[in-house]
Amino acid sequence: MRIRVDGKDIDVTEKMKIFEIISKLGIQPETIIPIRNDEILTSDDIINEGDEIHLKKVIAGG
C-alpha cells in the first residue's frame, strides 16, 4: 500500500501503525508529531491507503 509522508510516496504493508512507519523511516518518535488531515495521531493510530501524513518537528527550549 502507498502513503505520502511529507510529500514523499512510501510503500508500507497494510494495517501499519504510525509508530511502525516512523521507525521504518529511521526517525525517533519523540522528535516529531505526526499529523493527518489536521488531526494529531497517536503512536497506535493505523495508517490507511492513500493517507497523507505530515511530520511536524518538535522543538524544545529552556
PDB file with one MODEL, atoms N, CA, C and O in Angstrom:
MODEL        1
ATOM      1  N   MET A   1       0.847  -1.162   0.000  1.00  0.00           N
ATOM      2  CA  MET A   1       0.000   0.000   0.000  1.00  0.00           C
ATOM      3  C   MET A   1       0.893   1.224   0.000  1.00  0.00           C
ATOM      4  O   MET A   1       2.023   1.169   0.487  1.00  0.00           O
ATOM      5  N   ARG A   2       0.407   2.317  -0.534  1.00  0.00           N
ATOM      6  CA  ARG A   2       1.216   3.527  -0.679  1.00  0.00           C
ATOM      7  C   ARG A   2       0.587   4.677   0.113  1.00  0.00           C
ATOM      8  O   ARG A   2      -0.620   4.913   0.056  1.00  0.00           O
ATOM      9  N   ILE A   3       1.451   5.385   0.856  1.00  0.00           N
ATOM     10  CA  ILE A   3       1.033   6.590   1.578  1.00  0.00           C
ATOM     11  C   ILE A   3       1.999   7.708   1.209  1.00  0.00           C
ATOM     12  O   ILE A   3       3.006   7.470   0.542  1.00  0.00           O
ATOM     13  N   ARG A   4       1.697   8.911   1.639  1.00  0.00           N
ATOM     14  CA  ARG A   4       2.570  10.051   1.380  1.00  0.00           C
ATOM     15  C   ARG A   4       2.957  10.661   2.726  1.00  0.00           C
ATOM     16  O   ARG A   4       2.098  11.017   3.533  1.00  0.00           O
ATOM     17  N   VAL A   5       4.270  10.773   2.953  1.00  0.00           N
ATOM     18  CA  VAL A   5       4.797  11.353   4.181  1.00  0.00           C
ATOM     19  C   VAL A   5       5.660  12.543   3.803  1.00  0.00           C
ATOM     20  O   VAL A   5       6.677  12.394   3.125  1.00  0.00           O
ATOM     21  N   ASP A   6       5.250  13.728   4.246  1.00  0.00           N
ATOM     22  CA  ASP A   6       5.972  14.969   3.944  1.00  0.00           C
ATOM     23  C   ASP A   6       6.290  15.100   2.454  1.00  0.00           C
ATOM     24  O   ASP A   6       7.396  15.484   2.073  1.00  0.00           O
ATOM     25  N   GLY A   7       5.296  14.773   1.620  1.00  0.00           N
ATOM     26  CA  GLY A   7       5.436  14.949   0.185  1.00  0.00           C
ATOM     27  C   GLY A   7       6.138  13.824  -0.547  1.00  0.00           C
ATOM     28  O   GLY A   7       6.316  13.900  -1.763  1.00  0.00           O
ATOM     29  N   LYS A   8       6.543  12.778   0.166  1.00  0.00           N
ATOM     30  CA  LYS A   8       7.232  11.646  -0.463  1.00  0.00           C
ATOM     31  C   LYS A   8       6.349  10.406  -0.391  1.00  0.00           C
ATOM     32  O   LYS A   8       5.796  10.094   0.663  1.00  0.00           O
ATOM     33  N   ASP A   9       6.216   9.699  -1.515  1.00  0.00           N
ATOM     34  CA  ASP A   9       5.465   8.453  -1.523  1.00  0.00           C
ATOM     35  C   ASP A   9       6.271   7.349  -0.865  1.00  0.00           C
ATOM     36  O   ASP A   9       7.465   7.195  -1.120  1.00  0.00           O
ATOM     37  N   ILE A  10       5.595   6.574  -0.006  1.00  0.00           N
ATOM     38  CA  ILE A  10       6.247   5.492   0.726  1.00  0.00           C
ATOM     39  C   ILE A  10       5.363   4.255   0.638  1.00  0.00           C
ATOM     40  O   ILE A  10       4.150   4.335   0.827  1.00  0.00           O
ATOM     41  N   ASP A  11       5.976   3.113   0.350  1.00  0.00           N
ATOM     42  CA  ASP A  11       5.262   1.839   0.337  1.00  0.00           C
ATOM     43  C   ASP A  11       5.331   1.220   1.725  1.00  0.00           C
ATOM     44  O   ASP A  11       6.410   1.101   2.306  1.00  0.00           O
ATOM     45  N   VAL A  12       4.181   0.828   2.253  1.00  0.00           N
ATOM     46  CA  VAL A  12       4.108   0.180   3.564  1.00  0.00           C
ATOM     47  C   VAL A  12       3.162  -1.017   3.460  1.00  0.00           C
ATOM     48  O   VAL A  12       2.373  -1.123   2.521  1.00  0.00           O
ATOM     49  N   THR A  13       3.259  -1.909   4.439  1.00  0.00           N
ATOM     50  CA  THR A  13       2.327  -3.029   4.473  1.00  0.00           C
ATOM     51  C   THR A  13       1.000  -2.541   5.030  1.00  0.00           C
ATOM     52  O   THR A  13       0.931  -1.491   5.670  1.00  0.00           O
ATOM     53  N   GLU A  14      -0.043  -3.303   4.785  1.00  0.00           N
ATOM     54  CA  GLU A  14      -1.360  -2.909   5.288  1.00  0.00           C
ATOM     55  C   GLU A  14      -1.397  -2.942   6.808  1.00  0.00           C
ATOM     56  O   GLU A  14      -0.675  -3.701   7.453  1.00  0.00           O
ATOM     57  N   LYS A  15      -2.246  -2.108   7.351  1.00  0.00           N
ATOM     58  CA  LYS A  15      -2.519  -2.062   8.794  1.00  0.00           C
ATOM     59  C   LYS A  15      -1.299  -1.704   9.630  1.00  0.00           C
ATOM     60  O   LYS A  15      -1.166  -2.188  10.753  1.00  0.00           O
ATOM     61  N   MET A  16      -0.412  -0.873   9.115  1.00  0.00           N
ATOM     62  CA  MET A  16       0.740  -0.427   9.905  1.00  0.00           C
ATOM     63  C   MET A  16       0.322   0.733  10.801  1.00  0.00           C
ATOM     64  O   MET A  16      -0.479   1.584  10.414  1.00  0.00           O
ATOM     65  N   LYS A  17       0.877   0.745  11.996  1.00  0.00           N
ATOM     66  CA  LYS A  17       0.671   1.863  12.908  1.00  0.00           C
ATOM     67  C   LYS A  17       1.653   2.969  12.556  1.00  0.00           C
ATOM     68  O   LYS A  17       2.719   2.706  11.998  1.00  0.00           O
ATOM     69  N   ILE A  18       1.297   4.202  12.881  1.00  0.00           N
ATOM     70  CA  ILE A  18       2.171   5.332  12.560  1.00  0.00           C
ATOM     71  C   ILE A  18       3.536   5.153  13.221  1.00  0.00           C
ATOM     72  O   ILE A  18       4.553   5.532  12.642  1.00  0.00           O
ATOM     73  N   PHE A  19       3.572   4.581  14.425  1.00  0.00           N
ATOM     74  CA  PHE A  19       4.847   4.339  15.119  1.00  0.00           C
ATOM     75  C   PHE A  19       5.756   3.438  14.277  1.00  0.00           C
ATOM     76  O   PHE A  19       6.959   3.679  14.181  1.00  0.00           O
ATOM     77  N   GLU A  20       5.173   2.397  13.668  1.00  0.00           N
ATOM     78  CA  GLU A  20       5.959   1.469  12.852  1.00  0.00           C
ATOM     79  C   GLU A  20       6.508   2.166  11.606  1.00  0.00           C
ATOM     80  O   GLU A  20       7.639   1.911  11.195  1.00  0.00           O
ATOM     81  N   ILE A  21       5.718   3.030  11.020  1.00  0.00           N
ATOM     82  CA  ILE A  21       6.150   3.763   9.828  1.00  0.00           C
ATOM     83  C   ILE A  21       7.270   4.729  10.171  1.00  0.00           C
ATOM     84  O   ILE A  21       8.258   4.827   9.444  1.00  0.00           O
ATOM     85  N   ILE A  22       7.115   5.443  11.279  1.00  0.00           N
ATOM     86  CA  ILE A  22       8.152   6.387  11.713  1.00  0.00           C
ATOM     87  C   ILE A  22       9.463   5.635  11.976  1.00  0.00           C
ATOM     88  O   ILE A  22      10.536   6.098  11.587  1.00  0.00           O
ATOM     89  N   SER A  23       9.371   4.491  12.627  1.00  0.00           N
ATOM     90  CA  SER A  23      10.557   3.678  12.897  1.00  0.00           C
ATOM     91  C   SER A  23      11.191   3.189  11.600  1.00  0.00           C
ATOM     92  O   SER A  23      12.415   3.188  11.468  1.00  0.00           O
ATOM     93  N   LYS A  24      10.359   2.769  10.636  1.00  0.00           N
ATOM     94  CA  LYS A  24      10.854   2.310   9.332  1.00  0.00           C
ATOM     95  C   LYS A  24      11.628   3.414   8.621  1.00  0.00           C
ATOM     96  O   LYS A  24      12.583   3.139   7.893  1.00  0.00           O
ATOM     97  N   LEU A  25      11.218   4.661   8.832  1.00  0.00           N
ATOM     98  CA  LEU A  25      11.892   5.797   8.209  1.00  0.00           C
ATOM     99  C   LEU A  25      13.157   6.205   8.962  1.00  0.00           C
ATOM    100  O   LEU A  25      13.893   7.081   8.508  1.00  0.00           O
ATOM    101  N   GLY A  26      13.411   5.574  10.111  1.00  0.00           N
ATOM    102  CA  GLY A  26      14.615   5.884  10.885  1.00  0.00           C
ATOM    103  C   GLY A  26      14.499   7.167  11.684  1.00  0.00           C
ATOM    104  O   GLY A  26      15.507   7.796  12.008  1.00  0.00           O
ATOM    105  N   ILE A  27      13.277   7.556  12.002  1.00  0.00           N
ATOM    106  CA  ILE A  27      13.037   8.793  12.754  1.00  0.00           C
ATOM    107  C   ILE A  27      12.719   8.432  14.203  1.00  0.00           C
ATOM    108  O   ILE A  27      11.958   7.500  14.460  1.00  0.00           O
ATOM    109  N   GLN A  28      13.294   9.158  15.134  1.00  0.00           N
ATOM    110  CA  GLN A  28      12.985   8.940  16.543  1.00  0.00           C
ATOM    111  C   GLN A  28      11.617   9.546  16.834  1.00  0.00           C
ATOM    112  O   GLN A  28      11.417  10.741  16.615  1.00  0.00           O
ATOM    113  N   PRO A  29      10.663   8.739  17.327  1.00  0.00           N
ATOM    114  CA  PRO A  29       9.284   9.197  17.513  1.00  0.00           C
ATOM    115  C   PRO A  29       9.136  10.418  18.417  1.00  0.00           C
ATOM    116  O   PRO A  29       8.215  11.214  18.237  1.00  0.00           O
ATOM    117  N   GLU A  30      10.032  10.569  19.382  1.00  0.00           N
ATOM    118  CA  GLU A  30       9.896  11.697  20.313  1.00  0.00           C
ATOM    119  C   GLU A  30      10.314  13.031  19.689  1.00  0.00           C
ATOM    120  O   GLU A  30      10.177  14.077  20.323  1.00  0.00           O
ATOM    121  N   THR A  31      10.823  13.004  18.453  1.00  0.00           N
ATOM    122  CA  THR A  31      11.270  14.244  17.814  1.00  0.00           C
ATOM    123  C   THR A  31      10.247  14.840  16.850  1.00  0.00           C
ATOM    124  O   THR A  31      10.466  15.918  16.298  1.00  0.00           O
ATOM    125  N   ILE A  32       9.107  14.125  16.643  1.00  0.00           N
ATOM    126  CA  ILE A  32       8.104  14.619  15.701  1.00  0.00           C
ATOM    127  C   ILE A  32       6.684  14.430  16.239  1.00  0.00           C
ATOM    128  O   ILE A  32       6.443  13.659  17.168  1.00  0.00           O
ATOM    129  N   ILE A  33       5.755  15.162  15.622  1.00  0.00           N
ATOM    130  CA  ILE A  33       4.330  14.976  15.871  1.00  0.00           C
ATOM    131  C   ILE A  33       3.708  14.620  14.520  1.00  0.00           C
ATOM    132  O   ILE A  33       3.726  15.441  13.603  1.00  0.00           O
ATOM    133  N   PRO A  34       3.155  13.401  14.380  1.00  0.00           N
ATOM    134  CA  PRO A  34       2.527  13.023  13.113  1.00  0.00           C
ATOM    135  C   PRO A  34       1.118  13.615  13.009  1.00  0.00           C
ATOM    136  O   PRO A  34       0.344  13.560  13.964  1.00  0.00           O
ATOM    137  N   ILE A  35       0.796  14.178  11.845  1.00  0.00           N
ATOM    138  CA  ILE A  35      -0.495  14.830  11.631  1.00  0.00           C
ATOM    139  C   ILE A  35      -1.112  14.292  10.342  1.00  0.00           C
ATOM    140  O   ILE A  35      -0.431  14.179   9.323  1.00  0.00           O
ATOM    141  N   ARG A  36      -2.415  13.957  10.391  1.00  0.00           N
ATOM    142  CA  ARG A  36      -3.180  13.522   9.217  1.00  0.00           C
ATOM    143  C   ARG A  36      -4.476  14.320   9.205  1.00  0.00           C
ATOM    144  O   ARG A  36      -5.227  14.302  10.181  1.00  0.00           O
ATOM    145  N   ASN A  37      -4.740  15.013   8.116  1.00  0.00           N
ATOM    146  CA  ASN A  37      -5.968  15.810   7.976  1.00  0.00           C
ATOM    147  C   ASN A  37      -6.175  16.751   9.162  1.00  0.00           C
ATOM    148  O   ASN A  37      -7.270  16.816   9.719  1.00  0.00           O
ATOM    149  N   ASP A  38      -5.142  17.469   9.542  1.00  0.00           N
ATOM    150  CA  ASP A  38      -5.170  18.421  10.655  1.00  0.00           C
ATOM    151  C   ASP A  38      -5.470  17.774  12.003  1.00  0.00           C
ATOM    152  O   ASP A  38      -5.882  18.462  12.937  1.00  0.00           O
ATOM    153  N   GLU A  39      -5.268  16.460  12.116  1.00  0.00           N
ATOM    154  CA  GLU A  39      -5.501  15.733  13.364  1.00  0.00           C
ATOM    155  C   GLU A  39      -4.201  15.094  13.823  1.00  0.00           C
ATOM    156  O   GLU A  39      -3.547  14.392  13.052  1.00  0.00           O
ATOM    157  N   ILE A  40      -3.824  15.331  15.068  1.00  0.00           N
ATOM    158  CA  ILE A  40      -2.617  14.722  15.634  1.00  0.00           C
ATOM    159  C   ILE A  40      -2.865  13.234  15.848  1.00  0.00           C
ATOM    160  O   ILE A  40      -3.890  12.833  16.398  1.00  0.00           O
ATOM    161  N   LEU A  41      -1.912  12.430  15.406  1.00  0.00           N
ATOM    162  CA  LEU A  41      -2.026  10.983  15.537  1.00  0.00           C
ATOM    163  C   LEU A  41      -1.294  10.489  16.780  1.00  0.00           C
ATOM    164  O   LEU A  41      -0.298  11.078  17.201  1.00  0.00           O
ATOM    165  N   THR A  42      -1.794   9.410  17.359  1.00  0.00           N
ATOM    166  CA  THR A  42      -1.077   8.739  18.442  1.00  0.00           C
ATOM    167  C   THR A  42      -0.251   7.623  17.827  1.00  0.00           C
ATOM    168  O   THR A  42      -0.458   7.268  16.666  1.00  0.00           O
ATOM    169  N   SER A  43       0.670   7.073  18.579  1.00  0.00           N
ATOM    170  CA  SER A  43       1.555   6.035  18.047  1.00  0.00           C
ATOM    171  C   SER A  43       0.789   4.777  17.627  1.00  0.00           C
ATOM    172  O   SER A  43       1.295   3.998  16.819  1.00  0.00           O
ATOM    173  N   ASP A  44      -0.411   4.565  18.154  1.00  0.00           N
ATOM    174  CA  ASP A  44      -1.200   3.372  17.836  1.00  0.00           C
ATOM    175  C   ASP A  44      -2.162   3.565  16.667  1.00  0.00           C
ATOM    176  O   ASP A  44      -2.806   2.603  16.248  1.00  0.00           O
ATOM    177  N   ASP A  45      -2.281   4.778  16.128  1.00  0.00           N
ATOM    178  CA  ASP A  45      -3.196   5.008  15.011  1.00  0.00           C
ATOM    179  C   ASP A  45      -2.737   4.231  13.780  1.00  0.00           C
ATOM    180  O   ASP A  45      -1.551   4.207  13.449  1.00  0.00           O
ATOM    181  N   ILE A  46      -3.697   3.595  13.108  1.00  0.00           N
ATOM    182  CA  ILE A  46      -3.435   2.804  11.903  1.00  0.00           C
ATOM    183  C   ILE A  46      -3.495   3.730  10.689  1.00  0.00           C
ATOM    184  O   ILE A  46      -4.367   4.593  10.595  1.00  0.00           O
ATOM    185  N   ILE A  47      -2.560   3.539   9.767  1.00  0.00           N
ATOM    186  CA  ILE A  47      -2.492   4.342   8.561  1.00  0.00           C
ATOM    187  C   ILE A  47      -3.186   3.585   7.428  1.00  0.00           C
ATOM    188  O   ILE A  47      -3.028   2.373   7.289  1.00  0.00           O
ATOM    189  N   ASN A  48      -3.956   4.319   6.623  1.00  0.00           N
ATOM    190  CA  ASN A  48      -4.737   3.728   5.543  1.00  0.00           C
ATOM    191  C   ASN A  48      -4.162   4.091   4.177  1.00  0.00           C
ATOM    192  O   ASN A  48      -3.426   5.068   4.036  1.00  0.00           O
ATOM    193  N   GLU A  49      -4.511   3.289   3.182  1.00  0.00           N
ATOM    194  CA  GLU A  49      -4.098   3.528   1.798  1.00  0.00           C
ATOM    195  C   GLU A  49      -4.403   4.964   1.388  1.00  0.00           C
ATOM    196  O   GLU A  49      -5.516   5.450   1.587  1.00  0.00           O
ATOM    197  N   GLY A  50      -3.419   5.634   0.819  1.00  0.00           N
ATOM    198  CA  GLY A  50      -3.617   6.984   0.309  1.00  0.00           C
ATOM    199  C   GLY A  50      -3.529   8.099   1.336  1.00  0.00           C
ATOM    200  O   GLY A  50      -3.665   9.269   0.978  1.00  0.00           O
ATOM    201  N   ASP A  51      -3.302   7.768   2.618  1.00  0.00           N
ATOM    202  CA  ASP A  51      -3.186   8.812   3.646  1.00  0.00           C
ATOM    203  C   ASP A  51      -2.011   9.729   3.351  1.00  0.00           C
ATOM    204  O   ASP A  51      -0.976   9.292   2.849  1.00  0.00           O
ATOM    205  N   GLU A  52      -2.185  11.006   3.670  1.00  0.00           N
ATOM    206  CA  GLU A  52      -1.091  11.966   3.611  1.00  0.00           C
ATOM    207  C   GLU A  52      -0.752  12.360   5.029  1.00  0.00           C
ATOM    208  O   GLU A  52      -1.598  12.871   5.763  1.00  0.00           O
ATOM    209  N   ILE A  53       0.486  12.121   5.413  1.00  0.00           N
ATOM    210  CA  ILE A  53       0.964  12.377   6.767  1.00  0.00           C
ATOM    211  C   ILE A  53       1.980  13.505   6.729  1.00  0.00           C
ATOM    212  O   ILE A  53       2.857  13.535   5.866  1.00  0.00           O
ATOM    213  N   HIS A  54       1.856  14.428   7.667  1.00  0.00           N
ATOM    214  CA  HIS A  54       2.849  15.489   7.827  1.00  0.00           C
ATOM    215  C   HIS A  54       3.547  15.251   9.158  1.00  0.00           C
ATOM    216  O   HIS A  54       2.890  15.030  10.175  1.00  0.00           O
ATOM    217  N   LEU A  55       4.866  15.295   9.155  1.00  0.00           N
ATOM    218  CA  LEU A  55       5.648  15.119  10.379  1.00  0.00           C
ATOM    219  C   LEU A  55       6.152  16.476  10.846  1.00  0.00           C
ATOM    220  O   LEU A  55       7.056  17.049  10.239  1.00  0.00           O
ATOM    221  N   LYS A  56       5.572  16.987  11.917  1.00  0.00           N
ATOM    222  CA  LYS A  56       5.939  18.278  12.483  1.00  0.00           C
ATOM    223  C   LYS A  56       7.053  18.073  13.492  1.00  0.00           C
ATOM    224  O   LYS A  56       6.902  17.291  14.430  1.00  0.00           O
ATOM    225  N   LYS A  57       8.177  18.770  13.311  1.00  0.00           N
ATOM    226  CA  LYS A  57       9.299  18.632  14.233  1.00  0.00           C
ATOM    227  C   LYS A  57       8.973  19.275  15.579  1.00  0.00           C
ATOM    228  O   LYS A  57       8.378  20.351  15.645  1.00  0.00           O
ATOM    229  N   VAL A  58       9.371  18.598  16.636  1.00  0.00           N
ATOM    230  CA  VAL A  58       9.193  19.099  17.999  1.00  0.00           C
ATOM    231  C   VAL A  58      10.435  19.900  18.359  1.00  0.00           C
ATOM    232  O   VAL A  58      11.561  19.421  18.226  1.00  0.00           O
ATOM    233  N   ILE A  59      10.211  21.126  18.817  1.00  0.00           N
ATOM    234  CA  ILE A  59      11.316  21.989  19.232  1.00  0.00           C
ATOM    235  C   ILE A  59      11.101  22.357  20.697  1.00  0.00           C
ATOM    236  O   ILE A  59      10.034  22.832  21.082  1.00  0.00           O
ATOM    237  N   ALA A  60      12.121  22.131  21.492  1.00  0.00           N
ATOM    238  CA  ALA A  60      12.047  22.450  22.921  1.00  0.00           C
ATOM    239  C   ALA A  60      13.182  23.385  23.274  1.00  0.00           C
ATOM    240  O   ALA A  60      14.269  23.323  22.699  1.00  0.00           O
ATOM    241  N   GLY A  61      12.915  24.222  24.201  1.00  0.00           N
ATOM    242  CA  GLY A  61      13.960  25.144  24.645  1.00  0.00           C
ATOM    243  C   GLY A  61      13.802  25.449  26.116  1.00  0.00           C
ATOM    244  O   GLY A  61      12.845  25.023  26.763  1.00  0.00           O
ATOM    245  N   GLY A  62      14.725  26.169  26.612  1.00  0.00           N
ATOM    246  CA  GLY A  62      14.607  26.448  28.032  1.00  0.00           C
ATOM    247  C   GLY A  62      15.439  27.605  28.454  1.00  0.00           C
ATOM    248  O   GLY A  62      15.444  27.965  29.631  1.00  0.00           O
TER     249      GLY A  62
ENDMDL
END
